[in-house]
Amino acid sequence: MRKSSVGKILGIVVVAVVALLAGLFALLVVFGSPTLTADQVEQQIAQQYGVDASQVSCPSSLEGEVGAQITCTGTDAGVTTPLLVQVTGVEGDVVNFSITPQ
């Protein structure tokens, strides 16, 4: 093979690999499980307990997979309570979860 042919083949292979990786990433984004941001979880907890969202703090997002969990904290009247947030079901883009004070 000539030197220029090797470069062309190598270029084609690199482009093909990059395109494959981009396609896989797009599939994960489209078909991956939904995720709730920490802010979204805090808002829903605050709404359920009738407190201001600033009184609730979650350390991270909540993956939309049944059984996934995070521990948030809620503060009311100066008392801070850990809140176990656990995904109980996923329906499309809707993530249902339970909140259990610890």
TITOR-323064 format. One record per residue (C-alpha): x, y, z; residue number from 1. Coordinates in Angstrom, 1 decimal, m for minus. Example, Ala and Ser with C-alpha at 12.3 -4.5 7.8 and 13.67 -1.06 7.14 Angstrom:
2
ATOM      x      y      z num
ATOM   12.3   m4.5    7.8   1
ATOM   13.7   m1.1    7.1   2
//
This chain:
102
ATOM      x      y      z num
ATOM    0.0    0.0    0.0   1
ATOM    1.1    3.5   m0.6   2
ATOM    1.5    5.9    2.3   3
ATOM   m1.4    8.0    1.2   4
ATOM   m3.7    5.0    1.1   5
ATOM   m2.9    4.1    4.7   6
ATOM   m3.7    7.6    5.8   7
ATOM   m7.1    7.6    4.1   8
ATOM   m8.0    4.2    5.5   9
ATOM   m7.0    5.3    9.0  10
ATOM   m9.0    8.5    8.6  11
ATOM  m12.1    6.5    7.5  12
ATOM  m11.7    4.2   10.5  13
ATOM  m11.4    7.1   12.9  14
ATOM  m14.5    8.8   11.5  15
ATOM  m16.5    5.5   11.6  16
ATOM  m15.5    5.0   15.3  17
ATOM  m16.4    8.6   16.2  18
ATOM  m19.8    8.2   14.4  19
ATOM  m20.5    4.9   16.2  20
ATOM  m19.8    6.5   19.6  21
ATOM  m21.9    9.5   18.8  22
ATOM  m24.8    7.2   17.8  23
ATOM  m24.5    5.2   21.0  24
ATOM  m24.5    8.3   23.1  25
ATOM  m27.7    9.5   21.3  26
ATOM  m29.4    6.2   21.9  27
ATOM  m28.6    6.4   25.6  28
ATOM  m30.0    9.9   25.8  29
ATOM  m33.2    9.0   24.0  30
ATOM  m33.8    5.6   25.6  31
ATOM  m32.0    6.0   28.9  32
ATOM  m33.9    6.2   32.1  33
ATOM  m35.2    9.6   33.1  34
ATOM  m33.4   11.5   35.9  35
ATOM  m34.7   14.1   38.3  36
ATOM  m32.3   16.9   39.3  37
ATOM  m31.7   17.6   42.9  38
ATOM  m33.8   20.8   42.5  39
ATOM  m36.7   18.9   41.1  40
ATOM  m36.7   16.4   44.0  41
ATOM  m36.4   19.3   46.5  42
ATOM  m39.4   21.1   45.0  43
ATOM  m41.5   18.0   45.1  44
ATOM  m40.6   17.2   48.7  45
ATOM  m41.3   20.8   49.7  46
ATOM  m44.6   20.7   48.0  47
ATOM  m45.7   17.5   49.7  48
ATOM  m44.7   18.7   53.1  49
ATOM  m46.0   22.3   52.6  50
ATOM  m42.6   23.9   53.3  51
ATOM  m40.4   26.2   51.3  52
ATOM  m38.0   24.5   48.9  53
ATOM  m35.1   26.3   50.7  54
ATOM  m35.8   24.0   53.7  55
ATOM  m35.0   20.9   51.7  56
ATOM  m31.6   19.8   50.4  57
ATOM  m30.7   16.9   48.2  58
ATOM  m27.1   15.9   47.5  59
ATOM  m27.5   14.8   43.9  60
ATOM  m30.0   13.9   41.1  61
ATOM  m32.2   10.9   41.4  62
ATOM  m31.9    8.2   38.7  63
ATOM  m35.2    7.1   37.3  64
ATOM  m34.8    3.4   38.1  65
ATOM  m36.9    1.5   40.6  66
ATOM  m35.0    1.1   43.8  67
ATOM  m32.7    4.0   43.2  68
ATOM  m32.4    6.2   46.3  69
ATOM  m30.8    9.3   47.8  70
ATOM  m30.9   10.8   51.3  71
ATOM  m32.1   14.4   51.4  72
ATOM  m32.5   16.6   54.5  73
ATOM  m35.5   18.7   55.5  74
ATOM  m35.3   21.5   58.1  75
ATOM  m38.4   22.7   59.9  76
ATOM  m38.5   24.8   63.1  77
ATOM  m34.7   24.4   63.5  78
ATOM  m34.9   20.5   63.4  79
ATOM  m33.1   18.8   60.5  80
ATOM  m34.4   15.4   59.5  81
ATOM  m32.8   13.0   57.0  82
ATOM  m35.3   11.9   54.3  83
ATOM  m34.9    8.7   52.4  84
ATOM  m36.1    9.2   48.8  85
ATOM  m36.6    6.0   46.9  86
ATOM  m37.9    5.4   43.3  87
ATOM  m41.0    3.3   43.4  88
ATOM  m42.0    3.4   39.7  89
ATOM  m41.2    4.9   36.4  90
ATOM  m43.8    5.6   33.7  91
ATOM  m42.3    7.2   30.6  92
ATOM  m40.6   10.4   31.8  93
ATOM  m42.5   10.4   35.2  94
ATOM  m40.5    9.2   38.2  95
ATOM  m42.6    8.2   41.2  96
ATOM  m40.8    8.1   44.6  97
ATOM  m41.5    7.6   48.3  98
ATOM  m40.2    9.9   51.0  99
ATOM  m39.4    8.3   54.4 100
ATOM  m38.2   10.4   57.3 101
ATOM  m35.3    8.6   59.0 102
//
